[in-house]
């Protein structure tokens, strides 16, 4: 059954605050993979977002954990 707009809004509002990382490209790739594959709390799904390259070549990205609804 498709999610209702209110269900989506509830999931977003219950999300944990995003965690921001600034790492070299290889470190950023490794960290993002570790976060996604190692989700320990089954009630939350990690989402990597706002991936961008800074002028010095490092990568800045944030990770937000959205509540999983069944």
C-alpha positions in Angstrom: 0.0 0.0 0.0 1.5 3.4 -0.9 2.5 5.7 1.9 0.2 8.5 2.8 1.7 12.0 2.8 1.2 12.2 6.6 3.1 8.9 7.0 6.0 10.3 5.1 5.9 13.5 7.1 6.0 11.5 10.3 9.0 9.5 9.2 10.9 12.6 8.3 10.1 14.5 11.4 11.1 11.6 13.6 14.5 11.3 11.8 17.6 11.7 13.8 19.7 14.9 13.2 22.1 14.5 10.2 25.7 13.7 10.9 28.1 15.6 8.6 31.5 14.2 7.5 34.4 15.8 5.6 36.8 13.2 4.4 39.1 12.4 1.5 37.4 10.7 -1.5 38.5 7.1 -0.5 37.8 7.7 3.2 34.3 9.1 2.3 33.5 6.1 0.1 34.6 3.7 2.8 32.7 5.5 5.6 29.5 5.7 3.5 29.7 2.0 2.7 30.3 1.1 6.4 27.4 3.2 7.6 25.0 1.8 5.0 26.0 -1.9 5.5 26.4 -1.7 9.2 23.0 -0.3 10.3 22.7 -1.6 13.8 19.4 -0.2 14.8 16.7 -1.9 12.7 14.2 0.8 13.4 16.2 3.4 11.4 17.6 3.3 7.9 20.7 5.3 7.2 20.5 7.7 4.2 23.6 9.3 2.7 22.8 12.7 1.3 24.3 16.0 0.1 27.4 14.4 -1.2 29.7 17.1 -2.7 33.3 17.8 -3.5 34.9 20.7 -1.8 37.4 23.0 -3.4 40.3 21.3 -1.7 39.2 17.9 -3.1 37.7 16.5 0.1 34.2 15.1 0.1 31.5 16.5 2.4 28.3 14.4 3.0 25.7 14.0 5.6 24.0 10.9 6.9 20.4 10.9 8.2 18.7 8.0 9.8 15.0 7.7 8.9 12.6 5.7 10.9 11.6 2.5 9.2 7.9 1.8 9.1 6.5 -1.6 8.3 
